[in-house]
């Protein structure tokens, strides 16, 4: 079977990491390549988060390449709202003979703001940001995705993890 590189893009708190974990649990030897977790492995990353983020993405690209070449799926749950990273991942998938899937988990702006605030208040270590910052990320993502013609929107309403997961699998032509 052809390996897949699946990018789960979307605004903050829309369920990217949850769905990536589930996909990896259901598909043996899939690498759940959470770039934020990779960044957390970089010493002193909070002192220079921009540089650490770029380093983490470079590590993620290298890991994806190795894993795809070994014949296994890679899922990348990451908010990507500017050029560069998705194009690198797409090129890595092509070089490895893997299928590239760019899925954008969606919910409306007020719901995303509410979900982010709820997560920030209840999940230890959750990223902290004000509503204006989250709204700006949402808007930047929406503008960027418009320029990504092969990106597929997947509705991801709050509380509908099972339904959203089925939608993701349907887009991938995969089974649980």
URMOQUI-V449871 format. One record per residue. N is the residue number from 1. RES is the residue in three letters. PHI is phi in whole degrees, 0 to 359 (999 if undefined). PSI is psi as a letter, one per 30 degrees, with the letter a starting at -180 (999 if undefined). D_CENTER is the distance of its C-alpha to the mean C-alpha in Angstrom with 1 decimal. Layout:
BEGIN
N_RES_PHI_PSI_D_CENTER / N_RES_PHI_PSI_D_CENTER
END
This chain:
BEGIN
1_UNK_999_k_22.9 / 2_UNK_289_k_20.6 / 3_UNK_292_l_17.4 / 4_UNK_241_k_14.0 / 5_UNK_249_j_11.0 / 6_UNK_249_j_8.3 / 7_UNK_262_k_5.2 / 8_UNK_258_j_3.6 / 9_UNK_266_l_4.2 / 10_UNK_153_l_6.8 / 11_UNK_292_l_9.3 / 12_UNK_302_k_9.9 / 13_UNK_67_g_11.0 / 14_UNK_267_f_10.1 / 15_UNK_111_g_9.1 / 16_UNK_302_e_5.4 / 17_UNK_294_e_6.9 / 18_UNK_300_e_10.0 / 19_UNK_289_e_9.2 / 20_UNK_296_e_7.7 / 21_UNK_300_e_10.9 / 22_UNK_294_e_13.0 / 23_UNK_300_e_12.1 / 24_UNK_297_e_13.0 / 25_UNK_295_e_16.0 / 26_UNK_272_f_17.2 / 27_UNK_232_j_16.9 / 28_UNK_309_k_19.0 / 29_UNK_68_g_18.1 / 30_UNK_288_k_14.4 / 31_UNK_267_j_12.6 / 32_UNK_273_j_9.7 / 33_UNK_264_i_8.6 / 34_UNK_278_j_7.3 / 35_UNK_298_e_8.3 / 36_UNK_295_e_9.7 / 37_UNK_290_e_11.8 / 38_UNK_297_e_13.0 / 39_UNK_301_e_14.0 / 40_UNK_298_f_15.9 / 41_UNK_277_f_17.9 / 42_UNK_271_j_19.3 / 43_UNK_302_k_22.6 / 44_UNK_66_g_23.3 / 45_UNK_301_f_19.9 / 46_UNK_292_f_20.8 / 47_UNK_289_f_23.8 / 48_UNK_212_i_21.8 / 49_UNK_298_e_18.1 / 50_UNK_296_e_17.8 / 51_UNK_295_e_19.3 / 52_UNK_296_e_17.4 / 53_UNK_297_e_14.0 / 54_UNK_295_e_15.4 / 55_UNK_297_e_16.7 / 56_UNK_298_e_13.6 / 57_UNK_294_e_11.9 / 58_UNK_296_e_15.2 / 59_UNK_297_e_15.2 / 60_UNK_298_e_11.8 / 61_UNK_298_e_13.2 / 62_UNK_296_e_16.4 / 63_UNK_294_e_15.1 / 64_UNK_299_e_13.3 / 65_UNK_303_e_16.6 / 66_UNK_298_e_18.7 / 67_UNK_291_e_16.9 / 68_UNK_295_e_16.9 / 69_UNK_297_f_20.5 / 70_UNK_281_f_21.4 / 71_UNK_93_g_20.5 / 72_UNK_242_l_17.5 / 73_UNK_290_l_14.1 / 74_UNK_229_k_10.9 / 75_UNK_240_k_7.5 / 76_UNK_239_j_4.6 / 77_UNK_273_j_2.0 / 78_UNK_202_k_2.8 / 79_UNK_287_j_5.6 / 80_UNK_235_j_7.6 / 81_UNK_232_g_11.0 / 82_UNK_212_l_13.4 / 83_UNK_297_l_14.6 / 84_UNK_127_d_14.5 / 85_UNK_294_e_11.3 / 86_UNK_298_e_10.3 / 87_UNK_296_e_14.0 / 88_UNK_297_e_14.2 / 89_UNK_296_e_11.7 / 90_UNK_298_e_13.6 / 91_UNK_295_e_16.9 / 92_UNK_298_e_16.1 / 93_UNK_300_e_15.5 / 94_UNK_298_e_18.8 / 95_UNK_297_e_20.6 / 96_UNK_270_f_19.9 / 97_UNK_72_g_20.8 / 98_UNK_262_l_17.5 / 99_UNK_281_k_16.2 / 100_UNK_250_k_13.2 / 101_UNK_234_k_11.2 / 102_UNK_247_j_9.1 / 103_UNK_251_k_8.5 / 104_UNK_243_j_8.3 / 105_UNK_287_k_8.9 / 106_UNK_234_k_12.0 / 107_UNK_206_l_14.8 / 108_UNK_287_l_17.7 / 109_UNK_304_e_18.0 / 110_UNK_300_e_20.5 / 111_UNK_293_e_18.5 / 112_UNK_296_e_15.4 / 113_UNK_300_e_18.0 / 114_UNK_294_e_19.6 / 115_UNK_297_e_16.6 / 116_UNK_296_e_15.7 / 117_UNK_297_e_19.4 / 118_UNK_297_e_19.7 / 119_UNK_295_e_17.0 / 120_UNK_299_e_18.4 / 121_UNK_274_f_21.8 / 122_UNK_236_f_21.2 / 123_UNK_253_j_18.6 / 124_UNK_301_k_20.0 / 125_UNK_79_g_18.1 / 126_UNK_295_k_15.7 / 127_UNK_303_k_15.1 / 128_UNK_250_k_18.1 / 129_UNK_199_l_18.5 / 130_UNK_279_l_21.0 / 131_UNK_301_e_20.7 / 132_UNK_295_e_21.5 / 133_UNK_293_e_18.7 / 134_UNK_294_e_16.1 / 135_UNK_298_e_18.0 / 136_UNK_295_e_17.9 / 137_UNK_298_e_14.1 / 138_UNK_302_e_14.1 / 139_UNK_294_e_16.8 / 140_UNK_295_e_15.4 / 141_UNK_297_e_12.2 / 142_UNK_302_e_14.7 / 143_UNK_293_e_16.9 / 144_UNK_293_e_14.6 / 145_UNK_298_e_13.3 / 146_UNK_301_f_17.0 / 147_UNK_268_g_17.5 / 148_UNK_245_i_15.0 / 149_UNK_298_f_17.4 / 150_UNK_267_f_15.6 / 151_UNK_292_k_12.5 / 152_UNK_247_k_13.1 / 153_UNK_283_k_12.9 / 154_UNK_235_j_12.6 / 155_UNK_302_k_14.5 / 156_UNK_224_i_13.2 / 157_UNK_293_l_16.3 / 158_UNK_304_k_17.0 / 159_UNK_78_g_18.5 / 160_UNK_244_h_17.7 / 161_UNK_298_e_15.2 / 162_UNK_298_e_17.5 / 163_UNK_297_e_17.9 / 164_UNK_296_e_14.2 / 165_UNK_299_e_13.7 / 166_UNK_298_e_16.8 / 167_UNK_295_e_15.5 / 168_UNK_299_e_12.4 / 169_UNK_301_e_15.0 / 170_UNK_299_e_17.4 / 171_UNK_295_e_15.2 / 172_UNK_272_f_14.9 / 173_UNK_66_h_18.5 / 174_UNK_246_l_17.9 / 175_UNK_244_l_19.6 / 176_UNK_287_999_18.8
END
